[in-house]
Amino acid sequence: MSVVPQVSLERLLCEYDRFLLDAYGVLVDDQGPLPGAIEFIAELRQRDKPFLILTNSASRLPAGIATGLQALGFALELEQILSSGMLLPDYFAEHGLAGAPCLVLGTEDSSAYVAKAGGRVLSLSESRDAEVLVIADQAGFDCLEGMNRALSLAMRSLDRGRKLALVLCNPDLIYPMGAGRFGFTAGGLAAMLEALLRERYPARKVGFDRLGKPHSPIFREALSRTGSGRGVMFGDQLATDILGAQRAGIDSVWVRTGLGTGQNDPTAIRPTWQLSALG
């Protein structure tokens, strides 16, 4: 298999009309902005190139994400943020879940996403069962208590033949924290629950509906928002950013920061280009 070709930022800026960019691992990590990221966003603005920050995170509302990036020096607007949590209203409307009681694993902002979508958020201490389980983030709650509550809810629902909608905002399994440090995410929690439920109920089709990258809902919304022209996705994760771009029919740039650091050239999931960093 041939090596993924290197590309210059100037060539990308000349060849593409609209830009989708992952946040963690491409623009920032837990230590702050990654090299060249602030300057690249400024260049996109100067050249009047439509762009969106595409994040699987549903831990903060869009205003909080935008404010956090602005505080780090990124020149961007609220309208240039698209998070997986912002896809929940369409999901709830499509599945008739308005007013349904919901168990949410995540932060207060994660619960706010669900409430904005029309769900009725239950606290972890409430005894009544939910009709929807939303895993939005790995932080903001007692992880063991929350996972025990989620597992118990799912098992009761399956044992009693009740419907339970399983929704995962962030399919990422891990995320880069910087300097060889990594953390697990909401996708890791969902994968754990799926493994337990599939072992106990092998004849049932048990699985979460996934909203974020690499799945189609977030890419459909992103391409709709950025207008027409040739699009490209920048990402550090092959299994989410790059695969999602392939499925959406757009080119991709594998940025070798974040989770792209130290990986060998891919075989099954092939990006169009690769960059060592944004600067």
Residue pairs with C-beta under 8 A, 6 or more apart in sequence:
1 265
1 267
1 270
3 265
4 254
4 265
4 266
4 270
4 271
4 272
4 273
4 274
5 273
5 274
6 273
6 274
6 275
6 276
7 253
7 273
7 274
7 275
9 36
9 40
9 43
9 275
9 278
12 232
12 253
12 273
13 43
13 44
13 47
13 49
15 230
16 49
16 229
16 230
16 231
16 232
16 251
17 49
17 50
17 228
17 229
17 230
17 231
18 49
18 50
18 51
18 223
18 226
18 227
18 229
18 230
18 231
18 232
19 44
19 49
19 50
19 51
19 52
19 226
19 231
19 232
19 234
20 51
20 52
20 54
20 219
20 222
20 226
20 231
20 232
20 233
20 234
20 245
20 250
21 27
21 51
21 52
21 53
21 54
21 233
21 234
21 235
22 53
22 54
22 55
22 213
22 233
22 234
22 235
22 236
22 237
22 240
22 241
22 255
22 258
23 53
23 54
23 55
23 57
23 65
23 69
24 55
24 57
24 175
24 176
24 258
25 34
25 175
25 176
25 235
25 236
25 237
25 255
25 257
25 258
25 259
25 260
26 34
26 37
26 234
26 235
26 236
26 241
26 255
26 257
26 258
26 278
27 33
27 34
27 37
27 41
27 53
27 69
27 74
27 278
28 34
28 37
28 69
28 72
29 176
29 177
29 178
29 257
29 258
30 176
30 177
30 178
30 181
31 178
31 179
32 72
33 72
33 73
33 74
34 257
34 258
34 277
34 278
35 257
35 277
35 278
35 279
36 277
36 278
36 279
37 74
37 278
37 279
38 72
38 73
38 74
38 75
39 278
39 279
40 278
40 279
41 51
41 74
41 75
41 76
42 75
44 51
45 75
45 76
50 226
50 227
50 229
51 80
51 226
52 80
52 81
52 82
52 222
52 225
52 226
53 65
53 69
53 76
53 80
53 81
53 82
54 82
54 213
54 218
54 222
54 233
55 65
55 81
55 82
55 83
55 84
56 83
56 84
56 169
56 170
56 171
56 172
56 185
56 187
56 212
56 213
56 218
56 240
57 65
57 83
57 84
57 85
57 137
57 170
58 83
58 84
58 85
58 106
58 109
58 110
58 113
58 136
58 137
58 169
58 170
58 186
58 212
59 106
59 107
59 109
59 110
59 136
59 137
59 139
59 140
60 68
60 83
60 107
60 109
61 85
61 109
61 112
61 113
62 78
62 81
62 83
62 86
63 78
64 109
65 81
65 83
66 76
66 77
66 78
66 80
66 81
69 76
70 76
82 218
82 221
82 222
82 225
84 169
84 170
84 211
84 212
84 213
84 218
85 109
85 110
85 113
85 136
85 169
86 113
86 221
87 169
87 211
87 212
87 217
87 218
87 221
88 113
88 114
88 116
88 117
88 119
88 134
88 167
88 169
88 211
89 116
89 117
89 118
90 217
91 97
91 117
91 167
91 209
91 211
91 217
92 98
92 100
92 117
92 118
92 119
93 118
95 165
97 117
97 118
97 119
97 131
97 132
97 165
98 118
98 119
99 118
99 119
99 120
100 118
100 119
100 120
100 130
100 131
100 132
100 165
101 119
101 120
101 122
101 128
101 129
101 130
101 131
101 132
102 114
102 119
102 120
102 121
102 122
102 130
102 131
102 132
102 133
102 134
103 122
103 124
103 130
103 132
103 133
103 134
103 149
103 150
103 153
104 110
104 111
104 114
104 119
104 121
104 122
104 134
104 136
105 133
105 134
105 135
105 136
105 137
105 138
105 141
105 146
105 147
105 150
105 186
105 189
106 134
106 135
106 136
106 137
106 138
106 139
106 140
106 141
106 169
106 186
107 136
107 137
107 139
107 140
107 141
108 140
110 134
110 136
110 137
110 140
110 169
111 121
111 136
113 136
113 169
114 121
114 132
114 134
114 136
115 121
119 132
119 134
122 128
122 130
124 141
124 142
124 145
124 146
124 149
129 153
129 156
129 157
129 162
130 153
130 164
131 162
131 163
131 164
131 165
132 164
132 165
132 167
133 150
133 153
133 154
133 164
133 165
133 166
133 167
134 167
134 168
134 169
135 150
135 167
135 168
135 169
135 170
135 186
135 189
135 190
135 193
135 208
136 169
136 170
136 186
137 169
137 170
137 185
137 186
138 183
138 184
138 185
138 186
138 188
138 189
143 189
147 189
147 192
147 193
150 193
151 193
151 196
151 197
153 164
154 164
154 166
154 193
154 197
154 206
155 197
155 200
156 162
157 163
157 164
158 164
158 197
158 201
158 204
158 206
165 209
166 190
166 206
166 207
166 208
166 209
167 208
167 209
167 211
168 186
168 187
168 190
168 208
168 209
168 210
168 211
168 212
169 186
169 211
169 212
170 185
170 186
170 187
170 212
171 186
171 187
171 190
171 210
171 211
171 212
171 213
171 214
171 215
171 240
172 185
172 186
172 187
172 212
172 213
172 237
172 240
173 184
173 185
173 187
173 188
173 191
174 182
174 183
174 184
174 185
174 188
174 259
175 182
175 183
175 185
175 258
175 259
176 182
176 236
176 257
176 258
176 259
176 261
177 183
182 259
187 210
190 208
193 208
194 206
194 207
194 208
197 204
197 206
198 204
198 206
211 217
211 218
212 218
212 240
213 219
213 235
213 237
213 240
213 241
213 243
213 244
214 239
214 240
214 241
214 242
214 243
214 244
214 247
215 244
216 247
216 248
218 244
219 244
219 245
219 247
219 248
219 250
220 248
223 231
223 248
223 250
230 250
230 251
231 250
231 251
232 245
232 250
232 251
232 252
232 253
232 272
233 241
233 242
233 244
233 245
233 248
233 250
233 251
233 252
233 253
234 241
234 252
234 253
234 255
234 275
234 278
235 241
235 242
235 244
235 245
235 252
235 253
235 254
235 255
236 254
236 255
236 256
236 257
236 258
236 259
236 260
236 261
237 258
237 259
237 260
238 254
238 260
238 263
238 266
238 269
238 271
239 269
241 252
241 254
242 252
242 254
242 266
242 269
242 270
242 271
243 269
245 251
245 252
245 271
246 252
246 269
246 270
251 272
251 273
252 271
252 272
252 273
253 271
253 272
253 273
253 274
253 275
254 260
254 266
254 271
254 273
254 274
254 275
255 274
255 275
255 277
255 278
256 263
256 274
256 275
256 276
256 277
257 276
257 277
257 278
